[in-house]
Amino acid sequence: MPRADLFPNIECAGCLGPPHRYTDHEGNAVIEEHCACGPQERVLRHILAGTWPHLPLTPEQRAWMVDDADWAAEGGLTKAELEAMTDRDLASALMGAWADYARSQGLL
């Protein structure tokens, strides 16, 4: 798990639909997100959607993504291959590595 400040906590990337917006009984605007993604997955989904405003990724962010993709892919990609990727391709590789890991553990 990366440091808490490595990826800021950002809004849902729309993976489960738009947020529910309404006004409560006191007239306050309320936004409820229906997203189960943590901040790291939200960042990856924003990068893939082209809505992440903080590109390019920092060296620390890339290093975490490379390390996590290397671990989760269980040897599917080498660190050298991951390090050579663009930010978008690295985000895609990490999402794929997470899915591969979940499948290998019987979670998907």
N, C-alpha and C positions, 0 to 999 in steps of 0.2 A: 504494500500500500504506500503510495507516495505521501510526502509531507502534505499537511493540510493546505499550505499556501502555494503548492506547485500548480494546481489548477483551481481558479476561483470558482466558488459555487455560483453557477449560472442557471438561467431559466431552462426549462425543458426544451429540447430540440424538436418537439412535435412527434416523438416516436409513438405516443399513444393518443394522439389527437390534440386539439387545441385546449388550452386551459378553460375551465368553467368560470365565467365572470358574472357576478351578480351584486346586488346591493342588499346589505343586511337590514334588519329591522330598525337600525339607528341611522340609516342613510349612508353607511360607509361602503366604499367599493371594495369588493372581495374578489381575489383571484385564487382559485384552487387548481393546482396542477395535478394531473392524473398520471404522474410519471414515477416509475419505480427506479429509474436510472440514478446512479450516484454521480457525483461531479465529474469523475474521469470519463464515464460513458457519455455524459452529456457533451463534454468537450469533443470527444470523437465523433459523435453524431452531428455536432455543429460543423466540424471540419469537413465531414463528408457531404453535408448539405450546402457548404459554401457560405455559412453564416457566422463563422468564428472570426471575430474582429481582431484577434491578437496574433495573426500570422506575420512572420514565421514563428514557429515554436522556439522556445528558448533551448539552449543546449541541455539544460537540466530536464526539461519536459521531454525532449527527444530521447535522452538517455534512459529515463524511466520507461518510456514507451518501448524502446528497443529491448530493454531488460525484461519487461513484462511479456512482450510478444515472444521473445526467445524462450522464456520459461513456459508460457502457456501453450506454445505451438509444439512443445515436446520434440524439438529437433526438426520441425517442418521447414524452417528457414534459418539460415545462419545469421549471426550478428552482422557480418559484413554485408549481407544482402539487405538486412533491415536498415542498417546505417546509411546505405546508398539510396534509399527511397526518399521520395518527396514527402512532405508533411502529410498530404492527403493519402498517398499510398501507404505510408506508415500507419496512419489511423485505420485504414481499411484492413491492413495486415493484422493489427492488434485486435480489432473486432472479430476477424476471422479466427485468430488464435484463441480468443476467449471462447468462441462457439465450439471450436475443435476440442478444447479442453473439457468443456461442459459435456460434449458428446462422449468423450473418452471415459468420463466419470459416470456415465449413465444418467446425467441430469437433463439431457434433451432427447 
